[in-house]
Structure formats: C-alpha cells, structure tokens
Amino acid sequence: MRSCRTKPSTVQAELACGVAAGPLFVTSFASIGARRAGYDWRRHAVSSLAAGRGGWLQRANFIFTGSLYCMAGHGLARAAHSRVLPALVSGAGGGLIGSGVFVTDPVAGFPPSSGAHDQASVPPTREGTLHNLCAIPIFAGIPVAAVASATSAARRGDHRWAAYSAGSAVAMMITSALFGAAFGGEPRLAAYGGVLQRVSITAGFGWLSVLSVRALTSARA
C-alpha cells in the first residue's frame, strides 16, 4: 500500500524554491530597473516598474516570485512542526502574486507618463489600493514570521538564529516605515525611498532564504 505522504524529494524541491526566490526577485527587478528610462532606483519604488510600458516584466517577476514562496510555505509546513510560520511565508507569496495582478498607482513621480506630479492631489485608484493591501502580508507578515521564529529559537537555546531573526524583523519594520514616509512625500527621505525599500526587501527576503536553507539542510539530514 502506497504512502500518501509527500516525498522527501518534493519537500526539498519546495524548500529550494524558498532559497532561490529572494535572489531571483532582487536580480530581476534590478535588471528591469536599469533598462527603464527615467527610473531612479534610489528614489522610485520597485512596484513602479510594473506600471507603464514594459511593466509586464515586473508583474511577471512578482507573480513568479510569489509562486515560489507559496511552494516554499508548502514545503515548510511538511518540514517543520510550526503551522504559523509556513502560513506567513505562503501569505507573503500570495501578497507578491497580488502585487503583480494589481498595479500600483504612480509613486514619487514614476512612471512619468502618468502626469501625476502632485500625488497628494490625485485620489488613489481601486487597483492601486488593492496593490497596497497586497503589500501587507509581505512587509508586515515577514517580520511577524521572523519574530515568531526568533521566539521559538530562543526557547530552544538557539540564540544565534534568534538574534538574526529578530534583527531581520527589526530592520525590515524600520525601513518599511521609512520608505513609506519617503513615498508619502517626506522631504528629508523622498530622495532615498527606493534605497530604503531595497534595504527592507533585502533584510526580509534574505531571512526567508536563510530560513529555507536551514529547513532544506534538516530535510536532507
């Protein structure tokens, strides 16, 4: 009689998706942004690359990366005893997919073809609002997952992982608040909104990659 359990090789493949997702996402949007006329990575949001002509590349990047994280969450659910952590990882994946489906409104004057020079005077669109809602499980869900992992690790006596997870959560939350203010028009931060967002993404997605590496190593053992 065959077992209905997921094969170890399948679990390892799913966890490998979580290892690769972050680096692939960052590499892709960096390459896309370098080829977009008028796009300044220091000032403009990653999501803005999904708007305007050629935006399908970043939309595909969102959806593909989100799908990888959904698979990673599925693998974590079978490799770990926790239910909260896999759900939060899958939620971040769903948020990325939604970010690709719903395109953001103009942010910090990009794309320039929108004519939205004064964003404060332009009411948000339904699609832009949905895009912002999809960001919640990413920029809030990943720090919550990192805090949950840090708490669990501290109870086990794994203080190194606890410190790294907690530090990643704090870094992502602080930089998320800062780039939110920058994209909102805070004059002292407006020129660095893109930098701050990229620091936030690197902190959170980097942590997810390391989490997946740890789970993958345990699964192989």
Secondary structure, 3 states (H helix, E strand, C coil): CCCCCCCHHHHHHHHHHHHHHHHHHHHHHHHHHHCCCCCCCCCCCHHHHHCCCCCHHHHHHHHHHHHHHHHHHHHHHHHCCCCHHHHHHHHHHHHHHHHHHCCCCCECCECHHHCCCCHHHCCCCHHHHHHHHHCHHHHCHHHHHHHHHHHHHHHHCCHHHHHHHHHHHHHHHHHHHHHHHHHCCCCCCHHHHHHHHHHHHHHHHHHHHHHHHHHHHHHHC
